[in-house]
Structures are given as C-alpha cells and as structure tokens.
C-alpha cells in the first residue's frame, strides 16, 4: 500500500477519557510483526508473528503498539475482543490525533 493510499483511508481512532481508543484487526502467525494496512471501515490491520495461543498474540500486540506509539506497555489495554481477531485497544496518555501521527510515522519509517 502506498503512502497516498494510507492517507486516503481514515483510521478509526477516537478520544476517550484518559487517552485514545483504536480498532484493530489482528492476523496472527504472520511472517513478521507489522502494520498491514487500514481496512475500508478504518480498522487498523496488524500482522503478528506470534501464534494465538496462551495469550501470546495479545502480548505481542501490546509490545508492538507500545513501540509504535512510544508509550509504556502498561498504558495499553485490550478492552474488547481479547479472544478474537477484532479488538478495541485503549491507550492511556495519548490522544487520537497523536496516535494517528505516530502510526503514520511508523509506516513511513518501516515501509509497511
């Protein structure tokens, strides 16, 4: 996906009381952990190398998002979809516009 295509889709981010809320679709057992795109409905697709066994994929998701967003792991919580592919993530201490900027910055630097 080109940079122009990324920018043409709107991420589904919102501000919550204490931070940002993101909608994410996870693809476990990928070749590598990376941002895989933005779906038509604004959901962020994230590919994870970890398998969906014993919470490993969820742990990998939290570690990856902490890296992308520049926050500590304990500031990220899966608030819905813990056992499914579609998740709602809460990130405390960061607003939606800042989260979006950090996601696009990661994409530009890593070429997803």
C-alpha positions in Angstrom: 0.0 0.0 0.0 1.4 3.3 -1.0 1.7 6.4 1.3 -1.1 8.1 -0.7 -3.4 5.0 -0.2 -2.7 5.1 3.5 -3.6 8.8 3.7 -6.8 8.2 1.7 -8.3 6.0 4.4 -9.3 7.2 7.8 -8.2 5.3 10.8 -10.9 4.6 13.3 -9.5 6.4 16.3 -11.3 8.2 19.0 -10.5 10.1 22.2 -11.6 8.5 25.4 -11.5 10.0 28.9 -7.8 9.1 29.5 -6.5 8.5 26.0 -7.1 7.1 22.6 -9.2 4.1 21.5 -8.2 2.1 18.4 -10.0 -0.6 16.5 -7.6 -3.3 15.3 -7.9 -6.5 13.3 -5.1 -8.9 14.1 -3.6 -11.5 11.8 -1.6 -14.0 13.9 1.2 -16.3 12.7 2.4 -13.8 10.0 5.9 -13.8 8.7 6.7 -10.7 10.7 5.1 -8.3 13.0 4.0 -5.2 11.1 1.2 -2.8 10.3 -0.6 -4.4 7.4 -2.9 -1.6 6.3 -6.1 0.3 7.0 -9.3 -1.5 6.2 -12.2 0.3 4.4 -14.0 0.8 7.7 -11.0 2.5 9.3 -9.8 -0.6 11.3 -6.0 -0.9 11.6 -4.7 -4.3 10.4 -1.7 -5.6 12.3 0.1 -8.7 11.4 1.7 -10.6 14.3 4.4 -13.2 14.1 3.1 -14.7 17.4 0.6 -17.5 17.4 -2.9 -17.0 19.0 -2.1 -19.5 21.8 -2.0 -18.8 25.5 -2.3 -15.0 25.0 1.0 -14.8 23.0 -0.6 -12.8 20.2 -2.2 -10.4 22.6 1.1 -9.9 24.4 2.9 -9.3 21.1 0.2 -6.8 20.1 0.7 -4.8 23.3 4.5 -4.8 22.9 4.3 -3.8 19.2 1.7 -1.0 19.8 3.9 0.3 22.7 6.8 0.6 20.3 4.8 2.2 17.5 3.0 4.7 19.8 6.0 5.4 22.1 4.3 4.6 25.3 4.9 2.0 28.1 3.2 -1.4 27.7 1.2 -0.8 30.9 -0.6 2.1 29.2 -2.1 -0.2 26.6 -5.2 -2.4 27.3 -7.3 -4.7 25.2 -10.8 -3.6 26.3 -12.8 -5.8 23.8 -12.0 -8.8 21.7 -9.3 -10.4 23.8 -10.1 -13.8 22.2 -11.0 -12.6 18.7 -9.3 -11.1 15.8 -11.1 -7.8 16.1 -10.1 -5.7 19.1 -10.6 -2.4 20.7 -7.5 -1.0 22.3 -7.2 1.7 24.9 -4.0 3.7 25.1 -3.8 5.9 28.2 -2.0 9.2 28.0 -2.1 9.8 24.2 -4.9 11.5 22.2 -6.3 10.1 18.9 -4.5 12.7 16.7 -1.1 11.9 18.3 -1.7 8.2 18.0 -2.6 8.6 14.3 0.6 10.7 13.7 2.7 8.0 15.4 1.1 5.2 13.3 1.8 7.0 10.1 5.3 7.9 11.2 6.0 4.2 11.9 4.6 3.3 8.4 6.8 5.8 6.7 9.9 4.6 8.6 9.3 0.9 8.2 7.7 0.7 4.7 4.6 -1.3 5.6 
